[in-house]
Amino acid sequence: MSEKLITINTVNLINNCPECFSTKGLQLTFKQRFIETIFYKSITQEVSTEMNCVVCNTEIYPARWTDDIERIYNYQMKAFQPKKSSKKYKSLFWILFTVLVLSLAAVITFLVYNYL
């Protein structure tokens, strides 16, 4: 089973970076969990965020956020619309499912004709 985070949206912020104090490099990235197995692919409702400064190339952790950054973060979280959760079954699942159903139908047919 493979789990990864796919980037849904990146927002450029005008706030000062707490590391280099630049107003042009702060970015907030929204990511959503994507799960892939041999039977299905799924997008979950689990959302994670990252804040980075592209000027000084550092990740800004919540402990370093100022009140302004926290207000903007809360606003962006309310405005963010994640992708709908979904599950798509792969062809291997459908093949195994069909074989199982046909086998079950064959067993039932065999039992009905031989014991009734």
N, C-alpha and C positions, 0 to 999 in steps of 0.2 A: 504494500500500500504506500503510495506516494502522496505526501501532503506538502503543499507549497502555498505561499502567499502571492497572489497576483495583484499588481498595481491597478487600481480602479481610477484614481484621480490624484493629481498633484496640484496643490494650490500654492502660488507664490504669495508670501506675506510681506508686508511693508514694515513690520516691527524690527527693532534693533536686535541683532544677534547678541546673546549674552557673552559670547566668547570674543568676537572681533568688533562688535558694535556697528557692523555694517547694516544698512537698511535695505540692501538690494538682494541678499542671497538666501534669506530664510524661506524654506519650503516645507510644507506639510503634505505628507503622502498618505493616502488611504489605501489599505490593502485588504483583500478578502481571501479567506481560506478556500483552497481548491484541493479536492481529494480525488485521486485516481487510483482505481484498483483494476484487476483483470476483468472484473464484471461490470463496473460502472464508473462514470465521471460525475462529480458532484460539486456544486458551489454551495457553501454554507452561509449562514447569516453572521458568522463570526468576522468582525472587522477589527483590524489593528491599525495603528497610526505610527508614523515616524516623522520626526522633525529634524531637518538637516540644514546646515548652512553651506551653500555652494562656494562661498568666498573663502572661508577658512577650512572647508572640508571636514567639519565635525558634526557628530550627531548630538542634538540638543535633548537631553533627558529632562523629564518633568521636574526634577529637583532644581534645575537651573532656570526654569521658566520665571519670567516676571509676571506681575498681575496683568499687564497688557497682553502678553502672549497667552496667558490662560483664558482671558476673555475672548480673544480671537479664536482660540482652539475650541472653546465651548460653542461659539457661534457657528464655526465651520462644521462641528459634529452635528449640530441641529440641521444644518443646510444639506449635509451629505445624504445622498440617496444610494444605498448599496444595491447591487444587482440582486434580483430575486433569487432565492435559493432554488436550486433545481437538481435533478438527478436524471442522468441519461444512461440507459443500460446499453452495454456493448453487445456486439453480435455473439460473442461466446456465451453470455448469459442467456440470450434468446435461443441459441442452439441447445444448450443444456436443459432449459426449461421445456422446449418442445420435445426433446428426447424423454424427459421425465413424464410429461403428460401422455405421450404416446405409449410409453411403457406401462403406465398406470391403466390406461384404457385397454391395452392388450391383456393385462392381468385380470381386470374386471370382466372382460369379454370371455376369457378362458374359463374363469370361475363360473360365470353365468351359464355357459353352454355345457359345461361338464358336470355341474352339480345341481342343475334344475331340471 
